[in-house]
Amino acid sequence: MRLYFLFLLVALSFHSCAQNKSEMKEIQYQKEGMLFELKYQHAECSYEILVNDMPVMIHFGLGERSGLTVDINQYILKPGKQEVMIRMFPSKKDENTFSSSLTLDSFVKITIGKIIGSSDPMLGWNKRAKGEKVQWELLTYQTPKIEKPVAYAEYKTSFEVDPKDITWKIKGWGESQNLKNDPNIRKEVDAFYEDFKKTLESGNQSKYVSMLQNSIYEEAASTPWDKNALPQITKNMTEYANEKRSFIYPCKNAELKFFGDGKVVMLVCTDMLTFGYSPLISKSAKSMMPKAHTFYLHKPKGSDKLEIIR
């Protein structure tokens, strides 16, 4: 995941070089700072984990994805109380079938912590003199035991972020327009997804990077790491967007899903095979490994166009 982020950052740099300097958006690199991480594990359930009403982890597939971590700096727009929500759904029995309910053994457990230091994006966090990370645990939460079979459960918790630990300034969706009551939103979202699909099918690198620019910028601006590590990126990463991609698992049915207090929207597939995920799943001729293109759209204040914000 971090390598993919780095490629995008390199691509953004290339793209910016071709722009007029007045249009360039300079990333304020943080060589030192806090990295907030969320670690998660689960059993016998599908789930969504949201921070400040934005998804940081979604799982509707087979098997388990436990003991992994995800960086959440880009979902923290300001200090103070940070809301966390866990939504639990029945687990998947096979590729096209979900269980009818959660079980008595269903649970999701999260741990949120912060790490201080400067990071090497190819090797992970640089370690201090004694070879250990300096880390603080902010929250550990496990969903209560399910007492009886139910088809859905949700739980809320929170953690605090000290103002001195926020060394970045990103707008995110904080000042964006509320999209829930927009009568044209489905048509506009469908058109954006179709344009994104055509961009990757044609291998249009500059347009692809342009569509992701704000999302890339905010992730980079909120993550402490050393820009001098960029030359380590391998050539095949920089060629990613030039690979013409074909789309597989066509999604016949998709629905709008809103996040960010109604300011952010995406399409999710309701077909059983790819239920809960992006309707855009592609592969290239060089790699048979499918990639789900998940992104979240918003309309900035004063704008009439959708943009990718995460």
The 8 nearest C-alpha neighbors of each residue, nearest first, counted from 0:
[[1, 3, 2, 4, 5, 69, 70, 6],
 [0, 2, 4, 3, 5, 120, 121, 6],
 [3, 1, 5, 4, 0, 6, 121, 120],
 [2, 4, 6, 0, 5, 1, 7, 236],
 [5, 3, 1, 7, 2, 6, 8, 0],
 [6, 4, 8, 2, 7, 3, 1, 9],
 [5, 7, 9, 3, 8, 4, 236, 237],
 [8, 6, 10, 4, 5, 9, 11, 3],
 [7, 9, 11, 5, 6, 10, 12, 4],
 [10, 8, 12, 6, 11, 7, 5, 13],
 [9, 11, 7, 13, 12, 8, 14, 6],
 [12, 10, 14, 8, 9, 13, 15, 7],
 [11, 13, 9, 15, 10, 14, 8, 16],
 [14, 12, 10, 16, 11, 15, 9, 17],
 [13, 15, 11, 12, 16, 17, 10, 205],
 [16, 14, 12, 18, 17, 13, 23, 11],
 [17, 15, 13, 14, 18, 12, 19, 20],
 [16, 18, 15, 14, 19, 13, 20, 12],
 [19, 17, 15, 16, 20, 22, 23, 14],
 [18, 20, 22, 21, 23, 17, 16, 15],
 [21, 19, 23, 22, 18, 16, 15, 24],
 [20, 22, 19, 23, 18, 24, 25, 15],
 [23, 21, 20, 19, 18, 24, 15, 25],
 [24, 22, 20, 21, 15, 25, 18, 19],
 [25, 23, 26, 22, 15, 216, 21, 20],
 [24, 26, 23, 27, 216, 15, 28, 220],
 [25, 27, 220, 28, 216, 24, 219, 217],
 [26, 28, 220, 25, 29, 219, 167, 221],
 [29, 27, 26, 220, 30, 223, 226, 224],
 [30, 28, 223, 31, 224, 32, 27, 222],
 [29, 31, 224, 117, 225, 223, 28, 32],
 [32, 30, 117, 29, 116, 223, 224, 33],
 [33, 31, 223, 115, 116, 29, 34, 117],
 [32, 34, 115, 114, 113, 164, 35, 116],
 [33, 35, 114, 113, 36, 115, 72, 32],
 [34, 36, 113, 72, 71, 112, 70, 33],
 [37, 35, 70, 112, 111, 69, 71, 113],
 [36, 38, 111, 69, 68, 110, 70, 39],
 [39, 37, 68, 110, 109, 67, 66, 111],
 [38, 40, 109, 66, 108, 65, 67, 68],
 [39, 41, 65, 66, 108, 107, 109, 64],
 [42, 40, 107, 106, 65, 108, 43, 63],
 [41, 43, 105, 106, 44, 107, 104, 63],
 [44, 42, 105, 90, 104, 41, 102, 106],
 [45, 43, 90, 89, 105, 88, 42, 46],
 [44, 46, 90, 59, 88, 58, 89, 87],
 [47, 45, 87, 86, 58, 88, 57, 44],
 [46, 48, 57, 86, 85, 56, 49, 58],
 [47, 49, 85, 56, 54, 55, 84, 57],
 [48, 50, 54, 53, 84, 52, 55, 83],
 [51, 49, 83, 52, 53, 82, 54, 74],
 [50, 52, 82, 53, 81, 83, 49, 74],
 [53, 51, 259, 49, 50, 258, 260, 54],
 [52, 54, 49, 50, 51, 259, 258, 55],
 [55, 53, 49, 56, 48, 50, 52, 47],
 [54, 56, 49, 48, 53, 50, 57, 71],
 [55, 57, 48, 54, 47, 58, 49, 69],
 [58, 56, 47, 46, 48, 59, 54, 55],
 [57, 59, 46, 45, 60, 47, 56, 64],
 [60, 58, 45, 275, 46, 57, 274, 91],
 [61, 59, 58, 91, 62, 45, 90, 94],
 [60, 62, 91, 63, 93, 59, 92, 94],
 [63, 61, 60, 64, 91, 43, 90, 42],
 [62, 64, 65, 61, 41, 42, 40, 60],
 [65, 63, 40, 67, 62, 66, 41, 58],
 [64, 66, 40, 67, 63, 39, 41, 38],
 [65, 67, 40, 39, 38, 68, 64, 41],
 [68, 66, 65, 38, 39, 64, 69, 40],
 [69, 67, 38, 37, 36, 39, 70, 66],
 [68, 70, 37, 36, 71, 38, 67, 55],
 [71, 69, 36, 35, 72, 37, 68, 34],
 [70, 72, 74, 73, 35, 36, 69, 37],
 [73, 71, 75, 74, 35, 221, 70, 34],
 [72, 74, 218, 71, 75, 221, 217, 76],
 [75, 73, 72, 71, 76, 50, 51, 53],
 [76, 74, 72, 73, 77, 71, 81, 78],
 [75, 77, 74, 169, 170, 171, 73, 78],
 [76, 78, 75, 79, 165, 162, 168, 160],
 [79, 77, 162, 160, 161, 165, 80, 76],
 [78, 80, 160, 159, 161, 81, 77, 162],
 [79, 81, 159, 158, 82, 160, 157, 78],
 [82, 80, 158, 157, 159, 51, 79, 83],
 [81, 83, 157, 51, 50, 156, 80, 84],
 [82, 84, 50, 156, 157, 49, 155, 51],
 [85, 83, 155, 49, 154, 48, 156, 86],
 [84, 86, 48, 154, 153, 47, 49, 87],
 [87, 85, 153, 47, 46, 152, 84, 48],
 [86, 88, 46, 152, 151, 45, 153, 44],
 [87, 89, 45, 151, 46, 44, 150, 90],
 [90, 88, 101, 44, 100, 98, 45, 150],
 [91, 89, 44, 45, 43, 98, 97, 92],
 [90, 92, 97, 61, 93, 98, 96, 60],
 [93, 91, 97, 96, 98, 90, 94, 61],
 [92, 94, 96, 95, 91, 61, 97, 60],
 [95, 93, 272, 96, 92, 91, 271, 61],
 [94, 96, 271, 272, 93, 97, 92, 91],
 [97, 95, 93, 92, 91, 94, 271, 98],
 [96, 98, 91, 92, 90, 89, 99, 95],
 [99, 97, 89, 100, 90, 92, 91, 96],
 [98, 100, 97, 89, 150, 101, 149, 90],
 [101, 99, 150, 89, 149, 148, 98, 102],
 [100, 102, 89, 149, 148, 150, 105, 44],
 [103, 101, 105, 104, 148, 100, 145, 43],
 [102, 104, 145, 105, 146, 147, 144, 148],
 [105, 103, 102, 106, 43, 42, 145, 144],
 [106, 104, 43, 102, 42, 103, 44, 101],
 [105, 107, 41, 42, 142, 104, 108, 141],
 [108, 106, 41, 142, 141, 40, 109, 42],
 [107, 109, 141, 40, 39, 140, 41, 142],
 [110, 108, 39, 140, 38, 139, 141, 111],
 [109, 111, 139, 38, 138, 37, 140, 39],
 [112, 110, 37, 138, 137, 36, 136, 38],
 [111, 113, 136, 137, 135, 36, 35, 110],
 [112, 114, 35, 135, 34, 134, 36, 33],
 [115, 113, 134, 34, 33, 133, 35, 135],
 [114, 116, 33, 133, 32, 34, 134, 113],
 [115, 117, 31, 32, 118, 114, 125, 33],
 [116, 118, 31, 30, 224, 125, 223, 124],
 [119, 117, 124, 224, 125, 120, 123, 223],
 [118, 120, 123, 122, 121, 124, 125, 224],
 [121, 119, 123, 122, 118, 224, 1, 228],
 [120, 122, 119, 123, 2, 228, 231, 1],
 [123, 121, 119, 120, 124, 125, 118, 228],
 [124, 122, 119, 120, 121, 118, 125, 126],
 [125, 123, 118, 119, 126, 117, 122, 116],
 [126, 124, 118, 117, 119, 123, 116, 127],
 [127, 125, 130, 131, 132, 124, 128, 116],
 [126, 128, 130, 129, 131, 132, 125, 116],
 [127, 129, 130, 126, 131, 132, 125, 133],
 [130, 128, 127, 131, 126, 132, 133, 125],
 [129, 131, 126, 127, 128, 132, 125, 133],
 [130, 132, 126, 129, 127, 133, 128, 125],
 [133, 131, 126, 134, 127, 114, 130, 115],
 [132, 134, 114, 115, 131, 135, 116, 127],
 [133, 135, 114, 113, 132, 115, 136, 112],
 [134, 136, 113, 112, 137, 114, 133, 115],
 [135, 137, 112, 138, 111, 113, 134, 110],
 [138, 136, 112, 111, 135, 158, 139, 113],
 [139, 137, 111, 110, 136, 158, 140, 112],
 [140, 138, 110, 109, 111, 141, 137, 108],
 [139, 141, 109, 108, 138, 110, 142, 156],
 [142, 140, 108, 107, 143, 109, 139, 106],
 [141, 143, 106, 107, 108, 144, 140, 154],
 [144, 142, 145, 141, 106, 154, 146, 107],
 [143, 145, 146, 142, 103, 106, 104, 105],
 [144, 146, 103, 147, 143, 102, 105, 104],
 [147, 145, 144, 103, 148, 102, 143, 149],
 [146, 148, 145, 149, 103, 102, 101, 144],
 [149, 147, 102, 101, 100, 103, 150, 146],
 [150, 148, 100, 101, 151, 147, 152, 102],
 [149, 151, 100, 101, 88, 89, 99, 148],
 [152, 150, 88, 149, 87, 153, 101, 89],
 [153, 151, 87, 86, 154, 88, 150, 149],
 [154, 152, 86, 85, 87, 151, 155, 84],
 [153, 155, 85, 84, 86, 156, 152, 142],
 [156, 154, 84, 83, 85, 153, 157, 82],
 [155, 157, 83, 82, 84, 154, 158, 140],
 [158, 156, 82, 83, 81, 80, 159, 155],
 [157, 159, 81, 80, 138, 137, 160, 82],
 [158, 160, 80, 79, 81, 161, 157, 137],
 [161, 159, 79, 78, 162, 80, 158, 164],
 [160, 162, 164, 163, 78, 79, 159, 165],
 [163, 161, 78, 164, 165, 160, 79, 77],
 [164, 162, 161, 165, 166, 78, 160, 33],
 [163, 165, 162, 161, 166, 33, 160, 32],
 [166, 164, 162, 163, 167, 78, 77, 161],
 [165, 167, 164, 32, 168, 163, 221, 29],
 [168, 166, 221, 165, 220, 169, 29, 27],
 [167, 169, 170, 166, 76, 221, 220, 165],
 [168, 170, 171, 217, 76, 167, 221, 220],
 [171, 169, 173, 172, 76, 168, 174, 217],
 [170, 172, 173, 169, 308, 76, 217, 174],
 [171, 173, 175, 174, 170, 262, 259, 297],
 [174, 172, 171, 175, 170, 76, 259, 262],
 [175, 173, 172, 300, 176, 299, 170, 171],
 [176, 174, 299, 172, 300, 298, 173, 262],
 [177, 175, 262, 298, 300, 178, 299, 174],
 [176, 178, 262, 261, 179, 175, 180, 260],
 [179, 177, 181, 262, 180, 261, 176, 184],
 [178, 180, 261, 181, 177, 257, 262, 184],
 [179, 181, 178, 182, 177, 184, 183, 261],
 [180, 182, 178, 184, 183, 179, 177, 185],
 [183, 181, 184, 180, 185, 179, 178, 186],
 [184, 182, 181, 186, 185, 187, 188, 180],
 [183, 185, 187, 181, 186, 182, 188, 178],
 [186, 184, 188, 187, 183, 189, 255, 182],
 [185, 187, 189, 184, 183, 188, 190, 191],
 [188, 186, 184, 190, 185, 189, 191, 183],
 [187, 189, 191, 185, 190, 186, 184, 192],
 [190, 188, 186, 192, 191, 187, 185, 193],
 [189, 191, 187, 193, 188, 192, 194, 186],
 [192, 190, 188, 194, 193, 189, 195, 187],
 [193, 191, 195, 189, 194, 190, 196, 188],
 [192, 194, 196, 190, 191, 195, 189, 197],
 [193, 195, 191, 197, 196, 192, 198, 190],
 [196, 194, 192, 198, 193, 197, 191, 199],
 [195, 197, 193, 194, 198, 199, 192, 200],
 [198, 196, 200, 194, 199, 195, 201, 193],
 [199, 197, 195, 201, 196, 203, 200, 194],
 [200, 198, 202, 201, 196, 197, 244, 243],
 [199, 201, 244, 197, 243, 198, 202, 245],
 [200, 202, 199, 198, 243, 203, 197, 244],
 [203, 201, 243, 241, 199, 242, 200, 240],
 [204, 202, 198, 201, 206, 205, 207, 241],
 [205, 203, 240, 207, 241, 206, 202, 208],
 [206, 204, 208, 207, 203, 209, 14, 10],
 [205, 207, 209, 208, 204, 203, 210, 198],
 [208, 206, 204, 210, 209, 205, 203, 198],
 [209, 207, 211, 205, 210, 206, 212, 204],
 [208, 210, 206, 212, 211, 207, 205, 14],
 [209, 211, 207, 208, 212, 206, 307, 306],
 [212, 210, 208, 209, 214, 213, 307, 215],
 [211, 213, 209, 215, 214, 210, 208, 216],
 [214, 212, 216, 215, 211, 308, 217, 307],
 [213, 215, 308, 309, 217, 216, 211, 212],
 [216, 214, 212, 218, 213, 217, 211, 219],
 [215, 217, 213, 219, 214, 218, 220, 212],
 [218, 216, 220, 214, 219, 215, 169, 221],
 [217, 219, 215, 73, 221, 216, 220, 222],
 [218, 220, 216, 222, 217, 221, 215, 26],
 [221, 219, 217, 27, 218, 26, 222, 216],
 [220, 222, 167, 218, 219, 73, 72, 217],
 [223, 221, 219, 220, 218, 224, 72, 34],
 [224, 222, 29, 30, 32, 31, 117, 118],
 [225, 223, 118, 30, 117, 29, 119, 222],
 [224, 226, 227, 30, 228, 119, 118, 117],
 [225, 227, 228, 229, 224, 28, 30, 29],
 [228, 226, 225, 229, 230, 231, 224, 119],
 [229, 227, 226, 230, 231, 225, 119, 120],
 [228, 230, 231, 227, 232, 226, 9, 5],
 [231, 229, 232, 228, 227, 233, 226, 9],
 [232, 230, 229, 228, 233, 121, 227, 234],
 [231, 233, 230, 229, 234, 236, 6, 5],
 [234, 232, 235, 236, 231, 237, 230, 6],
 [233, 235, 237, 236, 232, 238, 239, 231],
 [234, 236, 238, 237, 233, 239, 232, 6],
 [237, 235, 239, 238, 234, 6, 233, 232],
 [236, 238, 234, 235, 239, 6, 10, 9],
 [237, 239, 235, 241, 236, 240, 234, 242],
 [240, 238, 236, 241, 237, 242, 235, 6],
 [241, 239, 204, 242, 238, 202, 203, 199],
 [242, 240, 202, 238, 239, 204, 243, 203],
 [243, 241, 240, 202, 239, 244, 283, 238],
 [242, 244, 202, 200, 201, 199, 241, 283],
 [243, 245, 283, 200, 282, 199, 242, 281],
 [246, 244, 281, 282, 200, 283, 247, 243],
 [245, 247, 281, 280, 282, 244, 279, 248],
 [246, 248, 249, 281, 280, 245, 282, 279],
 [247, 249, 250, 280, 246, 273, 272, 278],
 [250, 248, 247, 251, 278, 246, 279, 280],
 [249, 251, 278, 252, 268, 248, 270, 253],
 [252, 250, 249, 253, 270, 268, 269, 278],
 [253, 251, 250, 269, 268, 270, 254, 278],
 [252, 254, 268, 267, 269, 266, 250, 251],
 [255, 253, 266, 267, 256, 268, 252, 269],
 [256, 254, 266, 265, 267, 257, 264, 253],
 [255, 257, 265, 264, 266, 254, 267, 258],
 [258, 256, 264, 261, 263, 255, 265, 259],
 [257, 259, 263, 261, 260, 52, 53, 264],
 [260, 258, 52, 262, 263, 261, 53, 172],
 [259, 261, 258, 262, 52, 263, 257, 177],
 [260, 262, 177, 258, 257, 259, 179, 263],
 [261, 263, 177, 259, 178, 176, 260, 175],
 [264, 262, 297, 258, 259, 296, 257, 261],
 [265, 263, 257, 296, 256, 295, 258, 297],
 [264, 266, 295, 256, 255, 296, 267, 257],
 [267, 265, 255, 254, 256, 253, 277, 268],
 [268, 266, 277, 276, 253, 275, 254, 278],
 [267, 269, 253, 274, 278, 275, 276, 270],
 [268, 270, 274, 253, 252, 271, 275, 267],
 [271, 269, 274, 268, 272, 273, 252, 250],
 [270, 272, 274, 95, 273, 269, 96, 94],
 [273, 271, 95, 94, 270, 274, 248, 96],
 [272, 274, 271, 276, 270, 268, 275, 269],
 [275, 273, 269, 271, 268, 270, 276, 272],
 [274, 276, 267, 268, 59, 269, 273, 277],
 [277, 275, 267, 268, 274, 273, 278, 293],
 [276, 278, 267, 279, 293, 268, 291, 266],
 [277, 279, 268, 250, 267, 280, 276, 253],
 [280, 278, 277, 292, 291, 281, 246, 196],
 [281, 279, 291, 290, 246, 247, 292, 278],
 [282, 280, 246, 290, 245, 289, 247, 244],
 [281, 283, 289, 244, 245, 287, 288, 290],
 [282, 284, 244, 286, 285, 245, 243, 242],
 [283, 285, 286, 282, 287, 244, 243, 242],
 [286, 284, 283, 287, 242, 282, 288, 244],
 [285, 287, 283, 288, 284, 282, 289, 244],
 [286, 288, 282, 289, 283, 285, 284, 281],
 [287, 289, 286, 282, 290, 283, 281, 285],
 [290, 288, 282, 281, 287, 280, 291, 286],
 [291, 289, 281, 280, 292, 282, 288, 279],
 [290, 292, 280, 293, 279, 277, 281, 289],
 [293, 291, 279, 280, 290, 277, 294, 281],
 [294, 292, 277, 291, 295, 276, 279, 265],
 [293, 295, 309, 307, 292, 296, 265, 308],
 [294, 296, 309, 265, 307, 264, 308, 263],
 [297, 295, 307, 264, 306, 263, 308, 305],
 [298, 296, 263, 305, 306, 262, 299, 308],
 [297, 299, 305, 175, 176, 304, 302, 306],
 [300, 298, 175, 302, 301, 297, 176, 174],
 [299, 301, 175, 302, 176, 174, 298, 303],
 [300, 302, 299, 303, 298, 176, 175, 304],
 [303, 301, 299, 300, 304, 298, 305, 176],
 [302, 304, 298, 301, 305, 299, 300, 176],
 [305, 303, 302, 298, 306, 299, 297, 187],
 [304, 306, 298, 297, 296, 303, 307, 191],
 [305, 307, 296, 297, 308, 298, 304, 210],
 [308, 306, 296, 295, 309, 211, 214, 294],
 [307, 309, 214, 296, 295, 213, 306, 297],
 [308, 214, 295, 294, 307, 296, 215, 213]]
